[in-house]
Amino acid sequence: MNKRDGQSSSKVPEVTLGFWVIKIAATTLGETGGDAVTMTLGLGYLIGSVIFATIFMVAVAAQVAAKRFHPFLYWAVIIATTTAGTTLADFFDRSLGIGYVGGSSILFALLIATLSLWHWSLGSVSVATVTSPKAELFYWATIMFSQTLGTALGDFLANTTGLGYEGGALVFAAILAVVAGAYFYTGVSRTLLFWAAFILTRPLGATVGDLLDKPVADGGFAVSRLVASAMIATIIIACIVFIPQKAGSHPGEEKQV
């Protein structure tokens, strides 16, 4: 890709199977890690949100300032969005008393507004176009809202519909399978499918995380949040080390969508 008009090369990894494996693990870590700080350590949703939002802003600043793709830095920002998304969603849903439906509605509106502003400003929301600082900021803002929305959706399905954490995880896994089928067998916009999958992997990770650390009486496996977080973090590090990653041109995506 030519470097022109202030643009630089992509710092977003190729969207491969390995990308989605790490993404789901990162969203699960976001759930267990966020809950570990707000619940296990007893800091509460507001303080937890401030802590993780600060980490997110520092990580994004480092990512935008970087001159090339750094796998550990990129995934550190993703994990920052998942932990911040967990605490923010819980703050919206519980501390503010908005409820799962209210919180999800507000977050969905914010997500659509961010995508619309991104498209209006740069002409595309395709990951293939994330090659400038401005596009990166839109990209990370979109991811932040999508992660927070995904947490709220996961909590809504698991707690409100009666499906529980295991049932919620199965539902989101099934929907993701439909999205994957659309990718391989239809001509549906690759950009649309990417963002759909990105949003849906968050509630999948949220329900899996809750399944791991919630008490047996509530349908979970009662694994310590700190232990679960350490285990998942180890898996993510191993994946980053052993699964080849490079900045991708994302040739399967439309350039102007």
TORKOL-4160 file (C-alpha; in steps of 0.2 Angstrom, whole numbers, padded with zeros to 4 digits, m for minus):
257
<pt num="1" X="0000" Y="0000" Z="0000"/>
<pt num="2" X="0007" Y="0017" Z="m0005"/>
<pt num="3" X="0011" Y="0029" Z="0009"/>
<pt num="4" X="0003" Y="0045" Z="0004"/>
<pt num="5" X="m0008" Y="0059" Z="0011"/>
<pt num="6" X="m0001" Y="0056" Z="0028"/>
<pt num="7" X="m0005" Y="0037" Z="0028"/>
<pt num="8" X="0005" Y="0024" Z="0035"/>
<pt num="9" X="0005" Y="0005" Z="0033"/>
<pt num="10" X="m0008" Y="m0005" Z="0042"/>
<pt num="11" X="m0005" Y="m0010" Z="0060"/>
<pt num="12" X="m0020" Y="m0022" Z="0060"/>
<pt num="13" X="m0017" Y="m0040" Z="0059"/>
<pt num="14" X="m0023" Y="m0051" Z="0045"/>
<pt num="15" X="m0040" Y="m0058" Z="0049"/>
<pt num="16" X="m0037" Y="m0077" Z="0050"/>
<pt num="17" X="m0043" Y="m0091" Z="0060"/>
<pt num="18" X="m0029" Y="m0087" Z="0073"/>
<pt num="19" X="m0036" Y="m0069" Z="0074"/>
<pt num="20" X="m0053" Y="m0075" Z="0079"/>
<pt num="21" X="m0046" Y="m0088" Z="0092"/>
<pt num="22" X="m0036" Y="m0074" Z="0101"/>
<pt num="23" X="m0050" Y="m0062" Z="0100"/>
<pt num="24" X="m0062" Y="m0074" Z="0108"/>
<pt num="25" X="m0049" Y="m0078" Z="0122"/>
<pt num="26" X="m0046" Y="m0059" Z="0124"/>
<pt num="27" X="m0065" Y="m0056" Z="0126"/>
<pt num="28" X="m0066" Y="m0070" Z="0139"/>
<pt num="29" X="m0051" Y="m0063" Z="0148"/>
<pt num="30" X="m0060" Y="m0046" Z="0148"/>
<pt num="31" X="m0075" Y="m0053" Z="0157"/>
<pt num="32" X="m0065" Y="m0063" Z="0170"/>
<pt num="33" X="m0052" Y="m0049" Z="0172"/>
<pt num="34" X="m0065" Y="m0035" Z="0173"/>
<pt num="35" X="m0075" Y="m0045" Z="0186"/>
<pt num="36" X="m0059" Y="m0049" Z="0196"/>
<pt num="37" X="m0056" Y="m0030" Z="0199"/>
<pt num="38" X="m0074" Y="m0024" Z="0202"/>
<pt num="39" X="m0080" Y="m0039" Z="0211"/>
<pt num="40" X="m0066" Y="m0050" Z="0218"/>
<pt num="41" X="m0056" Y="m0035" Z="0223"/>
<pt num="42" X="m0071" Y="m0025" Z="0228"/>
<pt num="43" X="m0067" Y="m0009" Z="0219"/>
<pt num="44" X="m0084" Y="m0007" Z="0211"/>
<pt num="45" X="m0090" Y="m0004" Z="0193"/>
<pt num="46" X="m0086" Y="0015" Z="0193"/>
<pt num="47" X="m0068" Y="0014" Z="0199"/>
<pt num="48" X="m0065" Y="m0002" Z="0188"/>
<pt num="49" X="m0071" Y="0008" Z="0173"/>
<pt num="50" X="m0060" Y="0022" Z="0177"/>
<pt num="51" X="m0045" Y="0011" Z="0179"/>
<pt num="52" X="m0048" Y="0001" Z="0163"/>
<pt num="53" X="m0053" Y="0016" Z="0153"/>
<pt num="54" X="m0036" Y="0025" Z="0158"/>
<pt num="55" X="m0027" Y="0009" Z="0153"/>
<pt num="56" X="m0036" Y="0009" Z="0136"/>
<pt num="57" X="m0032" Y="0027" Z="0132"/>
<pt num="58" X="m0014" Y="0024" Z="0136"/>
<pt num="59" X="m0013" Y="0008" Z="0126"/>
<pt num="60" X="m0022" Y="0016" Z="0111"/>
<pt num="61" X="m0010" Y="0031" Z="0111"/>
<pt num="62" X="0005" Y="0019" Z="0111"/>
<pt num="63" X="m0004" Y="0009" Z="0096"/>
<pt num="64" X="m0007" Y="0025" Z="0086"/>
<pt num="65" X="0011" Y="0031" Z="0089"/>
<pt num="66" X="0019" Y="0015" Z="0084"/>
<pt num="67" X="0026" Y="0015" Z="0066"/>
<pt num="68" X="0022" Y="m0003" Z="0062"/>
<pt num="69" X="0012" Y="m0018" Z="0068"/>
<pt num="70" X="0017" Y="m0025" Z="0085"/>
<pt num="71" X="0007" Y="m0041" Z="0089"/>
<pt num="72" X="0008" Y="m0039" Z="0108"/>
<pt num="73" X="0004" Y="m0021" Z="0108"/>
<pt num="74" X="m0011" Y="m0023" Z="0096"/>
<pt num="75" X="m0018" Y="m0037" Z="0107"/>
<pt num="76" X="m0015" Y="m0027" Z="0123"/>
<pt num="77" X="m0026" Y="m0014" Z="0116"/>
<pt num="78" X="m0039" Y="m0027" Z="0112"/>
<pt num="79" X="m0039" Y="m0034" Z="0130"/>
<pt num="80" X="m0040" Y="m0016" Z="0137"/>
<pt num="81" X="m0056" Y="m0014" Z="0127"/>
<pt num="82" X="m0063" Y="m0030" Z="0133"/>
<pt num="83" X="m0059" Y="m0026" Z="0152"/>
<pt num="84" X="m0065" Y="m0008" Z="0150"/>
<pt num="85" X="m0081" Y="m0015" Z="0141"/>
<pt num="86" X="m0085" Y="m0027" Z="0155"/>
<pt num="87" X="m0084" Y="m0014" Z="0168"/>
<pt num="88" X="m0093" Y="0000" Z="0158"/>
<pt num="89" X="m0107" Y="m0012" Z="0153"/>
<pt num="90" X="m0109" Y="m0017" Z="0171"/>
<pt num="91" X="m0109" Y="0001" Z="0176"/>
<pt num="92" X="m0122" Y="0006" Z="0163"/>
<pt num="93" X="m0133" Y="m0009" Z="0167"/>
<pt num="94" X="m0132" Y="m0010" Z="0186"/>
<pt num="95" X="m0125" Y="0005" Z="0194"/>
<pt num="96" X="m0135" Y="0017" Z="0184"/>
<pt num="97" X="m0151" Y="0006" Z="0185"/>
<pt num="98" X="m0154" Y="0007" Z="0166"/>
<pt num="99" X="m0155" Y="m0012" Z="0165"/>
<pt num="100" X="m0149" Y="m0024" Z="0151"/>
<pt num="101" X="m0161" Y="m0018" Z="0138"/>
<pt num="102" X="m0158" Y="0000" Z="0141"/>
<pt num="103" X="m0139" Y="m0002" Z="0142"/>
<pt num="104" X="m0139" Y="m0012" Z="0126"/>
<pt num="105" X="m0149" Y="0001" Z="0117"/>
<pt num="106" X="m0138" Y="0016" Z="0122"/>
<pt num="107" X="m0123" Y="0006" Z="0118"/>
<pt num="108" X="m0130" Y="0001" Z="0101"/>
<pt num="109" X="m0134" Y="0019" Z="0097"/>
<pt num="110" X="m0117" Y="0024" Z="0101"/>
<pt num="111" X="m0109" Y="0010" Z="0090"/>
<pt num="112" X="m0120" Y="0015" Z="0075"/>
<pt num="113" X="m0116" Y="0033" Z="0078"/>
<pt num="114" X="m0097" Y="0030" Z="0078"/>
<pt num="115" X="m0098" Y="0019" Z="0062"/>
<pt num="116" X="m0109" Y="0032" Z="0053"/>
<pt num="117" X="m0097" Y="0046" Z="0058"/>
<pt num="118" X="m0082" Y="0035" Z="0052"/>
<pt num="119" X="m0090" Y="0032" Z="0036"/>
<pt num="120" X="m0095" Y="0050" Z="0033"/>
<pt num="121" X="m0078" Y="0056" Z="0038"/>
<pt num="122" X="m0067" Y="0044" Z="0028"/>
<pt num="123" X="m0079" Y="0035" Z="0016"/>
<pt num="124" X="m0077" Y="0018" Z="0022"/>
<pt num="125" X="m0077" Y="0007" Z="0038"/>
<pt num="126" X="m0067" Y="m0007" Z="0031"/>
<pt num="127" X="m0053" Y="m0014" Z="0041"/>
<pt num="128" X="m0043" Y="m0013" Z="0025"/>
<pt num="129" X="m0043" Y="0006" Z="0026"/>
<pt num="130" X="m0036" Y="0007" Z="0044"/>
<pt num="131" X="m0019" Y="0015" Z="0038"/>
<pt num="132" X="m0020" Y="0032" Z="0046"/>
<pt num="133" X="m0020" Y="0039" Z="0063"/>
<pt num="134" X="m0038" Y="0046" Z="0060"/>
<pt num="135" X="m0044" Y="0029" Z="0054"/>
<pt num="136" X="m0036" Y="0021" Z="0069"/>
<pt num="137" X="m0045" Y="0032" Z="0081"/>
<pt num="138" X="m0062" Y="0028" Z="0073"/>
<pt num="139" X="m0057" Y="0009" Z="0073"/>
<pt num="140" X="m0053" Y="0009" Z="0091"/>
<pt num="141" X="m0068" Y="0019" Z="0096"/>
<pt num="142" X="m0079" Y="0007" Z="0086"/>
<pt num="143" X="m0071" Y="m0008" Z="0095"/>
<pt num="144" X="m0073" Y="0000" Z="0112"/>
<pt num="145" X="m0091" Y="0002" Z="0109"/>
<pt num="146" X="m0093" Y="m0015" Z="0101"/>
<pt num="147" X="m0085" Y="m0023" Z="0116"/>
<pt num="148" X="m0096" Y="m0014" Z="0129"/>
<pt num="149" X="m0111" Y="m0018" Z="0119"/>
<pt num="150" X="m0106" Y="m0036" Z="0117"/>
<pt num="151" X="m0104" Y="m0038" Z="0136"/>
<pt num="152" X="m0122" Y="m0030" Z="0139"/>
<pt num="153" X="m0129" Y="m0042" Z="0126"/>
<pt num="154" X="m0121" Y="m0057" Z="0134"/>
<pt num="155" X="m0128" Y="m0053" Z="0151"/>
<pt num="156" X="m0145" Y="m0049" Z="0144"/>
<pt num="157" X="m0146" Y="m0066" Z="0136"/>
<pt num="158" X="m0139" Y="m0076" Z="0150"/>
<pt num="159" X="m0148" Y="m0067" Z="0164"/>
<pt num="160" X="m0165" Y="m0061" Z="0157"/>
<pt num="161" X="m0170" Y="m0075" Z="0145"/>
<pt num="162" X="m0167" Y="m0089" Z="0157"/>
<pt num="163" X="m0154" Y="m0098" Z="0145"/>
<pt num="164" X="m0140" Y="m0096" Z="0158"/>
<pt num="165" X="m0122" Y="m0094" Z="0153"/>
<pt num="166" X="m0120" Y="m0111" Z="0144"/>
<pt num="167" X="m0136" Y="m0108" Z="0134"/>
<pt num="168" X="m0130" Y="m0090" Z="0130"/>
<pt num="169" X="m0113" Y="m0096" Z="0124"/>
<pt num="170" X="m0121" Y="m0109" Z="0113"/>
<pt num="171" X="m0133" Y="m0096" Z="0105"/>
<pt num="172" X="m0119" Y="m0084" Z="0101"/>
<pt num="173" X="m0108" Y="m0098" Z="0094"/>
<pt num="174" X="m0123" Y="m0103" Z="0083"/>
<pt num="175" X="m0125" Y="m0085" Z="0077"/>
<pt num="176" X="m0107" Y="m0084" Z="0073"/>
<pt num="177" X="m0108" Y="m0100" Z="0063"/>
<pt num="178" X="m0121" Y="m0092" Z="0053"/>
<pt num="179" X="m0110" Y="m0077" Z="0050"/>
<pt num="180" X="m0096" Y="m0088" Z="0045"/>
<pt num="181" X="m0107" Y="m0098" Z="0033"/>
<pt num="182" X="m0112" Y="m0081" Z="0025"/>
<pt num="183" X="m0094" Y="m0077" Z="0023"/>
<pt num="184" X="m0089" Y="m0093" Z="0014"/>
<pt num="185" X="m0105" Y="m0096" Z="0004"/>
<pt num="186" X="m0113" Y="m0079" Z="0000"/>
<pt num="187" X="m0108" Y="m0062" Z="m0007"/>
<pt num="188" X="m0114" Y="m0052" Z="0009"/>
<pt num="189" X="m0102" Y="m0037" Z="0012"/>
<pt num="190" X="m0086" Y="m0043" Z="0020"/>
<pt num="191" X="m0085" Y="m0027" Z="0030"/>
<pt num="192" X="m0103" Y="m0030" Z="0037"/>
<pt num="193" X="m0098" Y="m0048" Z="0042"/>
<pt num="194" X="m0082" Y="m0043" Z="0050"/>
<pt num="195" X="m0090" Y="m0031" Z="0062"/>
<pt num="196" X="m0105" Y="m0043" Z="0065"/>
<pt num="197" X="m0092" Y="m0056" Z="0070"/>
<pt num="198" X="m0082" Y="m0044" Z="0080"/>
<pt num="199" X="m0097" Y="m0039" Z="0090"/>
<pt num="200" X="m0104" Y="m0056" Z="0092"/>
<pt num="201" X="m0087" Y="m0064" Z="0099"/>
<pt num="202" X="m0088" Y="m0052" Z="0113"/>
<pt num="203" X="m0105" Y="m0059" Z="0121"/>
<pt num="204" X="m0098" Y="m0076" Z="0117"/>
<pt num="205" X="m0082" Y="m0073" Z="0127"/>
<pt num="206" X="m0093" Y="m0064" Z="0141"/>
<pt num="207" X="m0104" Y="m0079" Z="0143"/>
<pt num="208" X="m0089" Y="m0091" Z="0143"/>
<pt num="209" X="m0081" Y="m0080" Z="0156"/>
<pt num="210" X="m0096" Y="m0080" Z="0167"/>
<pt num="211" X="m0098" Y="m0099" Z="0164"/>
<pt num="212" X="m0080" Y="m0101" Z="0171"/>
<pt num="213" X="m0081" Y="m0090" Z="0186"/>
<pt num="214" X="m0099" Y="m0090" Z="0192"/>
<pt num="215" X="m0104" Y="m0101" Z="0207"/>
<pt num="216" X="m0111" Y="m0118" Z="0203"/>
<pt num="217" X="m0128" Y="m0113" Z="0210"/>
<pt num="218" X="m0129" Y="m0100" Z="0197"/>
<pt num="219" X="m0124" Y="m0112" Z="0183"/>
<pt num="220" X="m0105" Y="m0109" Z="0183"/>
<pt num="221" X="m0090" Y="m0119" Z="0186"/>
<pt num="222" X="m0084" Y="m0108" Z="0201"/>
<pt num="223" X="m0066" Y="m0106" Z="0195"/>
<pt num="224" X="m0058" Y="m0091" Z="0204"/>
<pt num="225" X="m0058" Y="m0076" Z="0193"/>
<pt num="226" X="m0040" Y="m0072" Z="0196"/>
<pt num="227" X="m0035" Y="m0090" Z="0192"/>
<pt num="228" X="m0046" Y="m0090" Z="0176"/>
<pt num="229" X="m0039" Y="m0074" Z="0171"/>
<pt num="230" X="m0021" Y="m0080" Z="0173"/>
<pt num="231" X="m0025" Y="m0096" Z="0163"/>
<pt num="232" X="m0033" Y="m0087" Z="0149"/>
<pt num="233" X="m0019" Y="m0074" Z="0148"/>
<pt num="234" X="m0006" Y="m0088" Z="0147"/>
<pt num="235" X="m0016" Y="m0095" Z="0132"/>
<pt num="236" X="m0017" Y="m0078" Z="0123"/>
<pt num="237" X="0002" Y="m0076" Z="0125"/>
<pt num="238" X="0005" Y="m0093" Z="0119"/>
<pt num="239" X="m0006" Y="m0090" Z="0104"/>
<pt num="240" X="0003" Y="m0073" Z="0100"/>
<pt num="241" X="0020" Y="m0082" Z="0101"/>
<pt num="242" X="0016" Y="m0097" Z="0091"/>
<pt num="243" X="0002" Y="m0092" Z="0078"/>
<pt num="244" X="0011" Y="m0082" Z="0064"/>
<pt num="245" X="0004" Y="m0064" Z="0063"/>
<pt num="246" X="0007" Y="m0050" Z="0052"/>
<pt num="247" X="m0001" Y="m0034" Z="0046"/>
<pt num="248" X="m0013" Y="m0038" Z="0033"/>
<pt num="249" X="m0020" Y="m0030" Z="0017"/>
<pt num="250" X="m0036" Y="m0038" Z="0020"/>
<pt num="251" X="m0039" Y="m0042" Z="0002"/>
<pt num="252" X="m0056" Y="m0050" Z="0005"/>
<pt num="253" X="m0064" Y="m0034" Z="0010"/>
<pt num="254" X="m0072" Y="m0020" Z="0000"/>
<pt num="255" X="m0062" Y="m0004" Z="0000"/>
<pt num="256" X="m0077" Y="0007" Z="0000"/>
<pt num="257" X="m0090" Y="0001" Z="0012"/>
